[in-house]
Amino acid sequence: MRLSSAARAVLFALALLTGSSAARADEAAVTLVIFKGGWIFGGSVGKGVMTFHGKTYGLTAGGLDYGLVFGGSQTTLQGRVRNIRRAQDIAGVYAAAGMGVALGAGVRGILLTNQNGAVLELGGKQVGLMANVDLSGLAITLKE
């Protein structure tokens, strides 16, 4: 089966458009400091920065936890956010189900996705006394 030159041109243009949208997705460096505490219900609040295309943006973070939540901790996370096209794509709600224990100092890692398709890959140190098996959500806001 032979394709006409017009059909080949259309297929080529579609391939370019599809490839260019994936190529436009970018990543940025992220640092967050989050304070978490609770007893059955828990909450978290924090702040941080994102460096994207040489510009630094302030971030705020906050969320609620429900499940087995006990104690309090401070977590400093560093990593990256992938699959963003503009700085505003980091803003949104990230949801997770998880568990963890920190007594003194521990290591924490998270991988979360928001409604914009932004993927957070963060790791760092957690300090405090914290035990949790919970459903949690984290809302990140971009300060401009």
Residue pairs with C-beta under 8 A, 6 or more apart in sequence:
3 11
24 85
25 82
25 83
25 84
25 85
26 52
26 53
26 84
26 85
27 80
27 81
27 82
27 83
27 84
28 50
28 51
28 52
28 53
28 80
28 81
28 84
28 87
28 90
29 50
29 51
29 52
29 78
29 79
29 80
30 48
30 49
30 50
30 59
30 77
30 78
30 79
30 80
30 81
30 90
30 120
30 122
31 48
31 49
31 76
31 77
31 78
32 46
32 47
32 48
32 59
32 61
32 75
32 76
32 77
32 78
32 122
33 46
33 47
33 48
33 74
33 75
33 76
33 77
34 44
34 45
34 46
34 61
34 74
34 75
34 77
34 138
35 44
35 45
35 46
35 72
35 73
35 74
36 42
36 43
36 44
36 65
36 72
36 73
36 74
36 75
36 130
37 43
37 44
37 71
37 72
37 73
37 130
38 65
38 69
38 70
38 71
38 72
39 69
39 70
40 66
40 67
40 68
40 69
40 70
41 64
41 65
41 66
41 69
42 64
42 65
42 66
42 69
42 132
42 134
42 136
43 62
43 63
43 64
43 65
44 61
44 62
44 63
44 64
44 65
44 136
44 138
45 61
45 62
46 60
46 61
46 62
47 58
47 59
47 60
47 61
48 58
48 59
48 61
48 77
49 56
49 57
49 58
49 59
50 56
50 57
50 59
50 81
50 87
50 90
50 142
51 57
52 84
52 87
55 87
57 87
57 90
57 142
57 143
57 144
58 142
58 143
59 90
59 140
59 141
59 142
59 143
60 140
60 141
60 143
61 138
61 139
61 140
61 141
62 138
62 139
63 136
63 137
63 138
63 139
64 136
64 137
65 132
65 134
65 135
65 136
65 137
66 134
66 135
66 136
67 132
67 133
67 134
67 135
68 131
68 132
68 133
68 134
69 131
69 132
69 134
70 130
70 131
70 132
71 102
71 128
71 129
71 130
71 131
72 128
72 129
72 130
73 102
73 126
73 127
73 128
73 129
73 130
74 126
74 127
74 128
75 108
75 124
75 125
75 126
75 127
76 124
76 125
77 108
77 110
77 122
77 123
77 124
78 122
78 123
78 124
79 120
79 121
79 122
79 123
79 124
80 120
80 121
80 122
81 89
81 90
81 118
81 119
81 120
81 121
82 118
82 119
82 121
83 89
83 117
83 118
83 119
84 90
84 116
84 118
87 142
88 142
89 116
89 117
89 118
90 114
90 116
90 118
90 120
90 140
90 142
91 114
91 116
91 140
91 141
91 142
92 114
92 115
92 116
92 118
92 139
92 140
93 114
93 115
93 137
93 138
93 139
94 112
94 113
94 114
94 120
94 137
94 138
94 139
94 140
95 112
95 135
95 136
95 137
95 138
96 110
96 112
96 135
96 136
96 137
96 138
97 134
97 135
97 136
98 110
98 132
98 133
98 134
98 136
99 132
99 133
99 134
100 106
100 108
100 126
100 130
100 131
100 132
101 130
101 131
101 132
102 108
102 126
102 127
102 128
102 129
102 130
102 131
103 129
104 127
104 129
105 125
105 126
105 127
106 125
106 126
106 127
107 123
107 124
107 125
107 126
108 123
108 124
108 125
108 126
109 122
109 123
109 124
110 120
110 121
110 122
110 123
111 119
111 120
111 121
112 119
112 120
112 138
113 119
113 120
114 120
114 140
